[in-house]
Amino acid sequence: MNNFIYKPFINFIRANMYLIMLVLAFALEAFVVQELTTVHIHNNTINSIKATALRALIDLFFAFFLTTIFYGKRKVILYLASILEFILSLLCMTYYNYFKAPITFKAIATQFHEFLAIINVVTSLINPVIFSALIISLIIKFYIINNLRICNYKNRHFHGLLSLIFLFFLIEISIKTISSKYEFLEIAQPRMLEAYGYLNTFAIASIHETEVENVYIAQSLYDQRKNNLAVDIPLKPFKNLIVIQVESMDYSVLCLKSNGKKVMPFLDSMKNHSIIEKITKNDIMGSASSDYNIIVGAKTSKAAPYYLHPFFNFSKLEALPKKLTKFKSAAYHGCTGNFFSRRIPYMEMGFQKIYFLEDLEPFGFEKKFMGINDGDVFKFAINQLNTNLNDNNFIFIITLTSHYDFMMTPLKNIYPNGQDDTLGKKYINSINYLDQCLLELYEKLPDDTVIILYGDHQSYTKYDGAVENEIPLMIFQKGNDIHNGTISKINNKGLKLHDIHWLICSIATQE
């Protein structure tokens, strides 16, 4: 009996050795990439092993299903499948390295505009070690396919169907496991959706999309009610409040010297007259969600920026333009309003005037790389402010020139052409240019104007003096020393980006 079972099994392995090797190669790459980019949430070792084993089985059956489908065709299809897996693996790894979160169903479905905007810098985001490892994996698969004999595998359709049934069964087990352990409110949290692998994540996000998004919306509305700040700043009466979200700003650059020069001499000169705080790093969606944190005062989903959710009614939110009733509001950004679909949400959140790339170009400003340089945006904002000096003005500006991979910089004062041969040096040049723009803006502002400046996320680059996981918050008032002011969290936890919302509210309502 044993011999009856053993011999056909051995014969099958011998006859299909390269096929089995190919299935394992596909499955192993998918498993490794998934493990490196999946959020692990289990404190219990046994549960962690179970979740990992479940992911491995899903990858194996998925690889077997795809391979048996293409096995009877020409080898070129298997070659194309290998290339496709290489591209998808590289995409998953690169996305995770940049956003520090797994790529999600919602992100794939909604972030096409953003991909087009950075397509010419995508290569600079790719980790060379990861790229090399995936190339080696691709070569191995090509070698296996080259040695594969396309023979008459009679039962391949049956085995493929069987593997598909097992695949759905395992995904169903995974979903039921999550549902049995956690309330739906917890299931809908991003960390849950990212903890059980890509296929499971996409399945849950697809099946429960509306419910998941409703939980995010409810969470956002709940967070809005939380004001954990105690603010005491000796401000003079003011009419103008300017909030600037700086692209890719590290805390360490404020007082940094590089190549014998101060990187941000203007902000460095302001430090003794200002309040400076460290913000614990924002790993939600980087610049895709930071402005939402500030304008709304709520945490965001890791699945995709709220702005990209077509059914999210932003007019329900008590955003800053609606809260600051005595101020006229305006928003400025040198990139297109389609980038993260900001235009309509900004209108619904109450900004009275909105200026994106397409609104600024008719005024004669030139697009460079992703959009219009910060210096030009600042000049335009000042000109608009000067026409409303009799009013109270709330101005919100998102900078752009220091966007990864720092190719927009028109002036290179720290590292001239030829010396800016690393990303770190390019970043230093770009943030130094921004500092010059801030100085020019400051000099043209009316006295007593209050400026609140913060980094949307860290630069993710290496340079001498770089400190990871810290971004700055800086508050100053033209013509007034406020360095003795204090900002503290009532719950004694570190400042988060969404706390700045309440800081702005406190400052704007200060008599």
C-alpha positions in Angstrom: 0.0 0.0 0.0 2.8 2.4 1.0 4.6 1.5 -2.2 1.5 2.1 -4.2 1.3 5.7 -2.9 5.0 6.3 -2.7 6.0 5.4 -6.3 3.6 7.7 -8.1 4.5 10.5 -5.8 8.2 10.1 -6.5 7.6 9.7 -10.2 5.5 12.9 -10.2 8.3 14.8 -8.4 10.9 13.5 -10.8 8.8 14.3 -13.9 7.9 17.8 -12.6 11.0 18.8 -10.6 11.5 22.1 -12.4 7.7 22.9 -12.1 7.9 22.3 -8.4 11.0 24.5 -8.2 9.2 27.3 -10.1 6.2 27.1 -7.8 8.5 27.4 -4.7 10.4 30.3 -6.3 7.2 32.3 -7.0 5.9 31.5 -3.5 9.1 32.2 -1.7 9.6 35.6 -3.2 6.0 36.5 -2.4 6.4 35.3 1.2 9.7 37.1 1.8 8.4 40.4 0.4 5.2 40.1 2.4 7.0 39.3 5.6 9.3 42.3 5.2 6.4 44.7 4.5 3.6 43.3 6.8 2.8 44.8 10.1 3.2 42.2 12.8 0.7 42.8 15.7 0.8 39.6 17.7 2.3 39.7 21.1 1.8 35.9 21.5 4.5 33.9 19.7 2.1 31.0 18.9 -0.4 33.4 17.3 2.4 35.0 15.4 3.6 31.7 14.0 0.1 30.7 13.1 -0.4 34.0 11.1 3.0 33.5 9.4 2.2 29.9 8.5 -1.2 31.0 7.1 0.5 33.6 4.9 3.0 31.0 3.7 0.3 28.5 2.7 -1.7 31.2 0.9 1.4 32.2 -1.0 2.1 28.6 -1.9 -1.4 27.8 -3.2 -1.6 31.1 -5.0 1.8 30.4 -6.8 0.7 26.8 -7.6 -2.6 28.0 -9.0 -1.0 30.6 -11.3 1.8 28.2 -12.4 -0.6 25.4 -13.3 -2.7 27.8 -15.4 0.3 29.0 -17.4 2.2 25.7 -17.5 0.5 24.3 -20.6 1.1 27.4 -22.6 4.3 28.7 -24.1 7.2 29.5 -21.9 7.0 33.2 -22.8 3.9 33.5 -20.5 5.9 32.1 -17.5 8.7 34.6 -18.3 6.2 37.4 -18.3 4.7 36.2 -15.0 8.2 36.2 -13.5 8.7 39.8 -14.7 5.3 40.8 -13.3 6.1 39.4 -9.9 9.5 41.2 -10.0 7.7 44.5 -10.7 5.0 43.9 -8.0 7.7 42.9 -5.4 9.7 46.0 -6.2 6.6 48.2 -5.9 5.6 46.7 -2.5 9.1 47.1 -1.1 9.7 50.6 -2.4 6.2 51.8 -1.2 6.9 50.3 2.2 10.4 51.9 2.5 9.0 55.3 1.6 5.6 55.4 3.5 6.6 52.9 6.2 3.3 51.1 5.6 2.2 48.3 3.3 0.6 49.2 0.1 -3.1 48.8 0.3 -6.1 48.1 -1.9 -7.3 51.7 -1.6 -3.9 53.1 -2.4 -3.6 51.1 -5.6 -7.1 52.1 -6.6 -6.8 55.8 -5.9 -3.2 57.1 -6.2 -2.7 57.1 -9.9 -2.3 60.8 -10.1 0.4 60.7 -7.4 2.3 58.0 -9.2 2.3 60.0 -12.4 3.6 63.1 -10.5 6.7 61.3 -9.2 7.3 58.8 -12.0 10.5 60.5 -13.0 11.9 60.1 -9.5 10.7 56.6 -8.8 14.1 55.1 -9.6 15.7 57.2 -6.8 13.4 55.7 -4.3 14.5 52.1 -5.1 16.8 50.5 -2.6 19.8 49.0 -4.6 20.1 46.0 -2.2 16.5 45.1 -2.6 16.7 45.6 -6.4 19.7 43.3 -6.6 18.0 40.6 -4.5 14.9 40.7 -6.7 17.1 40.6 -9.9 18.8 37.4 -8.6 15.4 35.9 -7.9 14.3 36.8 -11.4 17.4 35.2 -12.9 16.8 32.0 -10.9 13.2 31.8 -12.2 14.4 32.4 -15.7 16.9 29.5 -15.3 14.2 27.2 -14.0 11.8 28.1 -16.8 14.5 27.6 -19.4 15.1 24.1 -18.1 11.4 23.4 -17.8 9.9 20.8 -20.2 6.4 21.7 -21.2 5.0 18.2 -21.1 1.5 16.8 -21.0 0.6 17.5 -17.4 -2.9 15.8 -17.6 -4.2 16.8 -14.2 -3.0 20.4 -14.2 -6.5 21.9 -14.5 -7.9 19.8 -11.7 -4.9 20.5 -9.5 -5.2 24.2 -10.3 -8.9 24.3 -9.4 -8.2 22.4 -6.3 -5.5 24.9 -5.2 -7.9 27.8 -5.9 -10.5 26.2 -3.6 -7.8 25.8 -0.9 -6.8 29.4 -1.5 -10.3 30.8 -0.9 -10.7 28.4 2.1 -7.5 29.8 3.7 -8.5 33.4 3.1 -11.9 32.7 4.6 -10.2 31.1 7.7 -8.0 34.2 8.0 -11.0 36.6 7.8 -13.0 34.5 10.3 -10.0 34.4 12.7 -9.8 38.2 12.7 -13.5 38.5 13.1 -13.7 36.1 16.0 -10.8 37.8 17.9 -11.6 41.4 17.4 -14.6 43.7 17.4 -15.3 45.3 14.0 -14.1 48.6 15.2 -10.7 47.0 15.7 -10.8 45.0 12.5 -11.2 48.2 10.6 -8.1 49.7 12.0 -5.2 49.8 9.6 -2.9 47.7 11.7 -5.4 44.8 11.5 -5.8 45.1 7.8 -2.0 45.0 7.4 -1.3 42.2 9.8 -2.6 39.2 7.8 -0.9 39.7 4.4 -1.8 41.3 1.1 -4.4 38.9 -0.3 -6.3 38.9 3.1 -6.0 42.6 3.4 -7.3 43.3 -0.1 -10.1 40.7 0.5 -11.3 42.4 3.7 -10.9 45.9 2.3 -12.9 44.9 -0.8 -15.7 43.1 1.0 -16.0 45.5 3.9 -14.9 48.8 2.2 -17.9 50.9 3.2 -17.9 49.7 6.8 -14.1 50.2 7.1 -14.3 53.7 5.8 -17.2 54.6 8.1 -15.1 53.6 11.0 -12.3 55.9 9.8 -14.8 58.7 9.5 -16.2 58.1 12.9 -12.7 58.0 14.4 -11.9 61.3 12.6 -15.0 63.0 14.1 -14.2 61.6 17.5 -10.6 62.8 17.4 -11.7 66.3 16.6 -13.2 66.6 20.0 -9.9 66.0 21.8 -7.9 69.0 22.8 -5.0 67.8 25.0 -3.0 71.0 24.8 -2.3 73.7 27.4 -1.0 76.8 25.5 0.5 79.9 27.1 2.2 82.2 24.5 2.8 85.9 25.1 1.5 87.1 21.7 0.8 90.7 20.8 -2.6 91.4 19.1 -2.4 90.3 15.5 -4.4 90.3 12.3 -2.5 87.7 10.2 -1.9 84.0 11.0 0.3 82.0 8.6 0.7 78.2 8.8 3.4 76.7 6.7 3.7 72.9 6.1 7.3 72.3 5.0 8.0 69.4 2.8 10.5 66.8 4.2 11.8 68.9 7.1 14.0 67.3 9.7 14.4 68.8 13.1 18.1 68.4 12.9 18.5 70.9 10.0 17.4 73.9 12.1 20.8 74.5 13.6 22.9 72.4 11.2 26.1 73.4 9.5 27.1 71.6 6.3 30.1 72.3 4.1 31.1 75.1 6.5 27.8 77.0 6.1 24.6 77.2 8.1 21.9 75.2 6.4 19.0 77.4 7.7 20.5 80.7 8.8 17.2 82.5 9.0 15.4 80.0 11.1 18.6 79.5 13.2 18.6 83.3 13.9 14.9 83.1 15.0 15.4 80.3 17.5 16.0 82.7 20.5 12.8 84.6 19.8 10.6 81.6 19.0 9.0 78.5 20.5 10.5 75.3 19.1 9.1 71.8 19.7 9.9 68.3 18.5 7.1 66.3 16.9 7.2 62.6 17.1 7.5 61.3 13.6 4.4 61.0 11.4 4.3 57.5 9.7 0.7 57.6 8.5 1.0 58.7 4.9 3.7 61.4 5.0 2.7 64.4 3.0 -0.4 62.6 1.8 -2.0 63.1 5.2 -0.1 65.7 7.2 -2.2 68.7 6.1 -5.4 66.7 6.9 -4.0 66.1 10.5 -3.6 69.9 10.9 -6.7 71.2 9.2 -9.1 68.7 10.8 -7.3 67.8 14.0 -7.7 64.1 13.6 -5.6 61.0 12.9 -5.8 59.5 9.5 -6.1 56.1 7.9 -3.0 54.3 6.5 -5.1 52.8 3.8 -5.1 55.9 1.6 -5.4 59.7 2.1 -8.9 60.7 3.1 -9.0 63.2 0.2 -9.1 60.2 -2.2 -12.3 58.7 -0.7 -15.1 59.7 -3.0 -17.9 59.3 -0.4 -16.2 61.2 2.4 -18.2 64.4 3.1 -15.6 66.9 4.2 -18.3 69.6 4.8 -19.3 67.7 8.0 -15.9 68.3 9.6 -15.1 71.3 11.8 -12.0 72.2 9.9 -9.8 75.2 10.7 -11.4 77.6 8.1 -14.8 77.0 9.7 -13.5 77.3 13.3 -11.5 80.5 12.7 -14.6 82.5 11.9 -13.0 86.0 12.3 -10.4 85.2 9.7 -10.6 85.1 5.9 -8.9 81.9 4.7 -6.7 81.0 1.8 -4.7 77.9 0.9 -1.6 77.7 -1.4 0.3 74.8 -2.9 2.7 74.8 -5.9 1.5 71.4 -7.0 -1.6 70.5 -8.9 -4.9 70.3 -7.0 -5.3 66.8 -8.4 -2.3 65.6 -6.3 -4.0 63.6 -3.6 -7.3 65.2 -4.9 -7.0 68.1 -2.5 -9.1 70.7 -4.4 -12.7 69.6 -3.6 -12.0 68.7 0.0 -10.3 72.0 0.6 -13.4 73.7 -0.8 -15.7 71.6 1.4 -13.6 72.3 4.5 -14.2 76.0 4.0 -11.2 77.6 2.5 -12.5 80.8 0.8 -9.6 81.0 -1.7 -7.5 78.1 -3.1 -4.5 78.4 -5.3 -2.8 75.3 -6.8 -0.5 74.9 -9.8 -3.3 75.4 -12.3 -4.5 78.5 -10.5 -1.0 80.1 -10.3 0.2 79.4 -13.9 -2.1 82.1 -15.4 -0.3 84.6 -13.3 2.9 83.8 -15.2 4.6 81.4 -12.8 6.6 78.6 -14.5 6.2 75.0 -13.6 9.4 73.2 -12.8 9.5 69.4 -12.2 6.4 68.8 -9.9 5.1 72.4 -9.7 6.0 76.0 -8.9 8.9 76.9 -6.6 8.2 78.0 -3.1 9.7 81.4 -3.7 7.1 82.2 -6.3 4.3 80.8 -4.2 5.4 82.9 -1.2 5.5 86.1 -3.4 2.0 85.4 -4.7 0.7 84.8 -1.2 2.2 88.1 0.0 0.7 90.0 -2.9 -2.7 88.5 -2.1 -2.3 89.3 1.6 -1.4 92.9 0.8 -4.8 93.4 -0.8 -6.6 92.3 2.4 -4.6 94.1 5.1 -7.8 95.5 6.6 -9.0 92.0 7.3 -7.9 89.2 9.6 -6.2 86.6 7.4 -5.6 82.9 7.9 -3.1 81.6 5.3 -2.2 77.9 4.9 0.8 77.1 2.7 2.2 73.7 1.7 5.8 74.0 0.3 7.1 71.8 -2.5 10.7 72.6 -3.5 12.2 70.2 -0.9 10.1 67.3 -2.1 12.0 64.0 -2.6 14.2 63.6 -4.7 15.1 67.3 -4.2 15.5 68.2 -7.9 13.5 71.5 -7.9 16.1 73.6 -6.1 16.9 76.7 -8.3 19.8 77.8 -6.0 22.6 75.7 -4.7 24.4 77.7 -2.1 25.7 74.9 0.1 26.8 72.3 -2.5 27.3 73.8 -6.0 26.7 71.8 -9.2 29.1 68.9 -9.3 29.4 68.7 -5.5 25.7 67.7 -4.9 26.4 64.1 -5.7 24.3 62.5 -3.0 20.6 62.7 -1.9 21.7 64.1 1.4 23.5 67.0 -0.3 20.6 67.7 -2.6 18.3 67.8 0.4 20.6 70.2 2.2 20.5 72.5 -0.9 16.7 72.3 -1.1 16.1 73.1 2.5 18.6 75.9 2.4 16.7 77.4 -0.5 13.5 77.2 1.5 15.1 79.1 4.3 16.0 81.9 1.9 12.4 81.9 0.7 11.2 82.1 4.4 13.4 85.1 5.0 12.0 87.0 2.0 8.5 86.1 3.1 9.2 87.2 6.7 10.6 90.6 5.7 7.5 91.4 3.6 5.0 90.4 6.3 3.2 93.0 8.4 4.4 93.5 11.9 2.9 91.2 14.6 2.1 88.5 12.0 2.1 85.0 13.7 3.9 82.2 11.8 3.5 78.5 12.6 5.8 76.2 10.8 6.2 72.5 10.9 7.6 69.6 8.9 5.1 67.2 7.3 7.5 64.3 7.7 11.2 63.6 7.9 13.4 63.7 4.8 14.4 60.0 4.9 17.9 60.9 3.7 21.4 60.5 5.2 23.7 63.4 5.8 26.1 64.5 8.6 24.1 65.5 11.6 20.9 63.8 10.6 18.6 62.6 13.4 15.8 60.2 12.4 12.2 60.3 13.6 12.1 64.0 14.5 10.3 66.9 12.8 10.1 70.5 14.0 7.3 72.7 15.1 8.3 76.4 15.3 6.1 79.4 16.3 7.2 83.0 16.0 5.7 86.5 15.8 7.3 89.3 13.7 8.6 91.9 16.1 7.9 90.0 19.3 10.0 87.7 21.5 7.8 84.7 22.5 10.5 82.2 23.5 9.1 82.1 27.1 5.8 80.7 25.9 4.8 77.2 26.6 3.0 74.3 24.9 2.3 71.2 26.8 0.2 68.1 26.5 -2.3 67.6 29.3 -1.7 63.8 29.1 2.1 64.3 29.2 2.5 62.4 25.9 4.6 63.8 23.1 3.2 66.2 20.6 1.6 64.7 17.5 0.9 66.5 14.2 -2.9 66.6 14.8 -2.2 68.5 18.1 -1.1 71.5 16.0 -4.7 71.9 15.0 -5.6 72.8 18.6 -2.5 74.9 18.9 -3.7 77.0 15.9 -7.2 77.2 17.4 -5.8 78.4 20.8 -3.6 81.0 19.1 -6.3 82.3 16.8 -8.8 82.8 19.6 -6.3 84.4 22.0 -7.3 87.9 23.0 
